[in-house]
Amino acid sequence: MIKLHSCYAKDFHGKWEMGKSATQFHILLVVTKGKIIYYVNEESVLLQKGDVLFMPAGTVRGGISSEEHQRYATHFTLDDNDRMLLPLLAENRYCKTTISGFEYFKQRFMLLKHHWLMRGPYSEPTCYAILLELLSIINYERDKWKLPAKKIEMTEDIKTYLLDHYKDSVSLDDLAELTGRTPNHVSHLFKSVTGLSPIDYLHHVRIVKAKELMIDKMMSISEIAEETGFCDQAYFNRVFKKVTGCSPTAFMKGRTG
């Protein structure tokens, strides 16, 4: 299983420089503000807001920046079974890409940091799931060019609509009207690109929002269920456990424990 060794968000002011050295762990680096130059195995890589960089263990890296910037990073190890989950991990070489749905990616990274710092009863499997999702997004963004542009554009339109309307009652008919396609076509297209059905993706968005409310707000579970678009608390509980592996009550206890 993937194991985190550190996870942080840092602001850097003024000049920053890091000498070249081999990494002990795999590193996922996300630039959220400003820009930096990273040296990766003798290559110069420009990173700016919205860019992510994955570096496998043993990569020789360094960096320099002359301006204020912010970046998130996590250092982790994985076993041989994990390597087979994604081409990105199996290839064992660095990858730089730009994330189109960057705000969602950023929120997920912040949630990863929260769980790693919290060290609650379900932190380890939750961190594993979130980090694997982030790496999957990177793999998807890297491979997007292999898919027809029209497919990608329609999928991104659907994702944007779901992110904007997660509080509402959304159906496949709504998405069919949005795209001018049949509900079956929409469902098949979306899953072929993302690996999730539109409704499963909507559930993930809602649960991410629910976790944010649990972390930041003093709200009851029923209030959170209503705020995130679920028709009743029992349904919210079922979906939450399916997505996260624990109940809302257990998650909230872990948050405060």
C-alpha positions as CSV (number, residue, x, y, z in Angstrom):
1,M,0.0,0.0,0.0
2,I,1.1,3.6,-0.7
3,K,2.6,5.1,2.5
4,L,2.9,8.9,3.0
5,H,6.1,10.2,4.7
6,S,5.3,13.9,4.5
7,C,2.6,16.2,3.2
8,Y,2.7,19.9,3.3
9,A,1.7,23.3,1.8
10,K,4.3,26.0,2.0
11,D,4.7,29.7,1.0
12,F,8.1,30.8,-0.2
13,H,9.0,34.5,-0.2
14,G,11.8,36.0,-2.3
15,K,14.7,33.9,-3.6
16,W,14.6,30.1,-3.1
17,E,17.2,27.6,-4.2
18,M,17.7,23.9,-3.6
19,G,20.8,22.0,-4.5
20,K,20.6,18.8,-6.6
21,S,20.2,15.5,-4.9
22,A,18.6,12.1,-5.4
23,T,15.1,11.7,-3.9
24,Q,14.6,9.0,-1.3
25,F,10.9,8.8,-1.9
26,H,8.4,9.4,-4.7
27,I,7.3,13.0,-4.8
28,L,4.2,14.7,-6.0
29,L,4.6,18.5,-6.3
30,V,1.9,21.0,-7.0
31,V,2.5,24.7,-7.8
32,T,-0.5,26.8,-6.6
33,K,1.0,30.3,-7.0
34,G,4.0,31.9,-8.8
35,K,6.5,29.8,-10.8
36,I,9.7,27.9,-10.2
37,I,12.4,26.2,-12.2
38,Y,12.9,22.5,-11.2
39,Y,15.9,20.6,-12.3
40,V,15.0,17.0,-13.0
41,N,17.7,14.5,-14.1
42,E,19.6,17.3,-15.9
43,E,16.5,18.8,-17.5
44,S,15.0,22.2,-16.6
45,V,11.3,22.1,-16.0
46,L,9.2,25.3,-15.6
47,L,6.4,24.9,-13.1
48,Q,3.7,27.5,-12.6
49,K,0.2,27.6,-11.1
50,G,-1.8,24.6,-12.2
51,D,1.2,22.4,-12.9
52,V,2.1,19.2,-11.2
53,L,5.3,17.2,-11.2
54,F,5.6,13.5,-10.3
55,M,9.1,12.3,-9.6
56,P,9.9,8.6,-8.7
57,A,12.3,7.7,-6.0
58,G,15.9,8.1,-7.1
59,T,15.2,11.1,-9.3
60,V,18.0,13.7,-9.1
61,R,16.2,17.0,-8.5
62,G,16.9,20.6,-7.5
63,G,15.2,24.0,-8.0
64,I,15.4,27.7,-8.0
65,S,12.9,30.6,-7.9
66,S,13.4,34.4,-7.7
67,E,9.8,35.2,-6.9
68,E,7.2,34.5,-4.3
69,H,5.5,31.1,-4.9
70,Q,3.4,28.5,-3.1
71,R,3.6,24.8,-3.6
72,Y,2.1,21.6,-2.1
73,A,4.1,18.4,-1.9
74,T,3.9,14.9,-0.6
75,H,6.6,12.3,-0.3
76,F,5.6,8.6,-0.4
77,T,6.6,5.0,-1.0
78,L,4.7,2.3,-2.7
79,D,4.9,-1.5,-3.2
80,D,5.0,-3.5,-6.4
81,N,1.3,-4.1,-6.5
82,D,0.7,-0.3,-6.4
83,R,3.0,0.1,-9.4
84,M,0.7,-1.9,-11.5
85,L,-2.4,0.3,-10.8
86,L,-1.3,3.1,-13.1
87,P,1.0,3.5,-16.1
88,L,2.4,6.6,-14.5
89,L,3.7,4.5,-11.6
90,A,4.8,1.5,-13.7
91,E,6.9,3.6,-16.1
92,N,9.0,4.9,-13.2
93,R,9.9,8.2,-14.8
94,Y,9.1,11.8,-14.0
95,C,6.0,13.4,-15.4
96,K,5.0,17.1,-15.6
97,T,1.4,18.0,-16.6
98,T,-1.2,20.8,-16.2
99,I,-4.4,20.0,-14.4
100,S,-7.5,21.3,-16.2
101,G,-9.8,20.9,-13.1
102,F,-7.2,22.5,-10.8
103,E,-9.5,23.7,-8.0
104,Y,-10.9,20.3,-7.5
105,F,-7.3,18.8,-7.5
106,K,-6.2,21.4,-5.1
107,Q,-9.1,20.7,-2.7
108,R,-8.3,17.0,-2.8
109,F,-4.7,17.7,-2.0
110,M,-5.6,19.8,1.0
111,L,-7.9,17.0,2.2
112,L,-5.0,14.6,1.8
113,K,-2.8,16.9,4.0
114,H,-5.6,17.2,6.6
115,H,-5.9,13.4,7.0
116,W,-2.2,12.9,7.1
117,L,-1.9,15.4,9.9
118,M,-5.0,14.2,11.7
119,R,-3.7,10.6,12.1
120,G,-7.2,9.4,12.9
121,P,-8.5,5.8,12.9
122,Y,-9.2,5.8,9.1
123,S,-6.4,8.2,8.0
124,E,-4.1,5.6,6.4
125,P,-6.7,4.1,4.0
126,T,-8.2,7.5,3.3
127,C,-4.8,9.0,2.4
128,Y,-4.2,6.0,0.2
129,A,-7.5,6.6,-1.6
130,I,-7.0,10.3,-2.1
131,L,-3.3,10.1,-3.2
132,L,-4.3,7.3,-5.7
133,E,-7.1,9.6,-7.0
134,L,-4.6,12.4,-7.5
135,L,-2.1,10.2,-9.3
136,S,-5.0,8.9,-11.5
137,I,-6.0,12.5,-12.4
138,I,-2.4,13.2,-13.4
139,N,-2.3,10.0,-15.5
140,Y,-5.6,11.0,-17.2
141,E,-4.4,14.5,-17.9
142,R,-1.2,13.2,-19.4
143,D,-3.0,10.7,-21.6
144,K,-5.9,13.1,-22.7
145,W,-4.3,13.8,-26.0
146,K,-5.0,10.2,-27.0
147,L,-8.7,10.8,-26.8
148,P,-10.8,12.7,-29.4
149,A,-10.9,16.4,-28.6
150,K,-14.7,16.5,-28.8
151,K,-15.0,13.8,-26.2
152,I,-12.7,15.6,-23.8
153,E,-14.5,18.9,-24.4
154,M,-18.0,17.4,-23.7
155,T,-16.7,15.5,-20.6
156,E,-15.2,18.8,-19.2
157,D,-18.5,20.6,-19.8
158,I,-20.3,17.9,-17.9
159,K,-17.8,18.0,-15.0
160,T,-18.1,21.8,-14.8
161,Y,-21.9,21.5,-14.7
162,L,-21.8,18.9,-11.9
163,L,-19.3,21.0,-9.9
164,D,-21.6,24.1,-10.3
165,H,-24.8,22.2,-9.6
166,Y,-23.9,19.6,-7.0
167,K,-26.4,21.0,-4.5
168,D,-29.2,20.5,-7.0
169,S,-31.1,17.4,-8.1
170,V,-29.2,16.4,-11.3
171,S,-30.3,13.6,-13.6
172,L,-28.9,12.1,-16.8
173,D,-31.7,13.8,-18.6
174,D,-30.3,17.2,-17.5
175,L,-26.9,16.2,-18.8
176,A,-28.4,15.0,-22.1
177,E,-30.1,18.4,-22.5
178,L,-26.9,20.1,-21.7
179,T,-24.9,18.2,-24.4
180,G,-27.6,17.6,-27.0
181,R,-27.0,13.8,-26.7
182,T,-29.1,10.9,-25.3
183,P,-28.8,9.9,-21.6
184,N,-27.1,6.6,-22.6
185,H,-24.6,8.4,-24.9
186,V,-23.7,10.8,-22.1
187,S,-23.2,8.1,-19.6
188,H,-21.1,5.9,-21.9
189,L,-19.0,8.9,-23.1
190,F,-18.3,10.2,-19.6
191,K,-17.3,6.8,-18.2
192,S,-15.1,6.1,-21.1
193,V,-13.1,9.2,-20.4
194,T,-13.2,9.4,-16.5
195,G,-13.8,5.8,-15.5
196,L,-16.8,7.0,-13.5
197,S,-20.5,7.4,-14.4
198,P,-21.8,11.0,-14.2
199,I,-23.8,10.1,-11.1
200,D,-20.7,8.4,-9.4
201,Y,-18.7,11.5,-10.2
202,L,-21.4,13.7,-8.7
203,H,-21.4,11.6,-5.6
204,H,-17.6,12.1,-5.3
205,V,-18.0,15.8,-5.7
206,R,-20.7,16.0,-3.0
207,I,-18.7,13.9,-0.6
208,V,-15.6,16.1,-1.0
209,K,-17.8,19.1,-0.2
210,A,-19.3,17.3,2.7
211,K,-15.9,16.5,4.1
212,E,-14.9,20.2,3.8
213,L,-18.0,21.2,5.8
214,M,-17.2,18.6,8.4
215,I,-13.7,20.0,8.7
216,D,-14.4,23.7,8.6
217,K,-18.0,24.1,9.9
218,M,-19.9,23.3,13.0
219,M,-22.9,21.6,11.3
220,S,-24.9,18.5,12.0
221,I,-24.8,15.5,9.6
222,S,-28.4,16.2,8.5
223,E,-27.5,19.8,7.7
224,I,-24.5,18.7,5.7
225,A,-26.5,16.2,3.8
226,E,-29.0,18.9,2.8
227,E,-26.3,21.4,2.0
228,T,-24.6,18.9,-0.4
229,G,-27.7,18.0,-2.4
230,F,-28.7,14.6,-0.8
231,C,-32.4,14.0,-0.6
232,D,-32.2,12.5,2.9
233,Q,-29.6,11.7,5.6
234,A,-29.9,7.9,5.2
235,Y,-29.0,8.2,1.5
236,F,-26.1,10.5,2.4
237,N,-24.9,8.0,4.9
238,R,-24.9,5.2,2.4
239,V,-23.1,7.2,-0.3
240,F,-20.5,8.6,2.2
241,K,-19.6,5.1,3.4
242,K,-19.4,3.7,-0.2
243,V,-17.0,6.5,-1.3
244,T,-14.9,6.9,1.9
245,G,-15.1,3.5,3.6
246,C,-16.4,4.9,6.8
247,S,-19.6,6.5,8.1
248,P,-20.1,10.3,8.5
249,T,-20.2,9.8,12.2
250,A,-16.9,7.9,12.3
251,F,-15.3,10.5,10.1
252,M,-16.4,13.3,12.4
253,K,-15.2,11.5,15.4
254,G,-11.8,11.0,13.8
255,R,-11.7,14.7,12.9
256,T,-12.2,15.7,16.6
257,G,-10.4,12.8,18.2
